[in-house]
Amino acid sequence: MSIAAVGEYRVGSAGSVLITLDSVKPYKCNAEYPYRFKVEVSGAATFPQPVVTAAKKSHERTSLEVPFTATAPGALRISGELAFSVCTAEKCVVQKTQLSVVVQVSASN
């Protein structure tokens, strides 16, 4: 499971980070579960969705794109809580975990 920067970031421009959950055998990503990432509000960014639920799902990988707009240059921490589920043939496990990534934001041109 990871959260990573996607591209370059500039003040006032839309950007996003990508959350990826890869299954590890014998588990599979639960394609029926309503994955969600609850953003912890940052003072240096705005988020159009405080809770991101649009996930691309398969048994091998689930991903969520977290959009934001930076409001100041410098280091910006994007963090929050991911709710997810993985299953084996016998059982499903539902969990929550904290994720965080620091991205570098450049001044606008």
C-alpha positions, 0 to 999 in steps of 0.5 A, a space after each residue: 500500500 502506498 501514497 505517491 506524488 503524481 507529476 509536478 505541483 504549482 500553487 493555484 494549479 490542480 494536482 493529485 496524489 495516488 493511493 495504490 493497494 496491491 493484493 498479496 496472495 492469498 488475499 485479493 482486493 475486495 471489489 465490492 467494498 466502498 474504499 474511501 480516503 478521508 483527507 486530513 485538512 492541510 492549511 496549504 491546500 484545498 481539497 474539492 473532496 474531503 472524502 475520496 470514494 472514486 476507486 479503480 478496483 480489481 482483485 489485484 489492485 485498487 487505486 484512488 486519486 486524491 485531488 487538491 490545489 496547493 495554496 502556498 509553495 514549499 513542502 506540503 503534507 497530504 495525509 488521511 485515513 484509508 478504509 479498505 478491505 481484502 479477502 481470501 476464499 474464507 474471509 474478508 478483512 476490513 481495516 483503516 490505516 493512516 497514509 501520508 506523503 510530502 510533495 514539493 510545490 513550486 510558486 505559480 508562474 
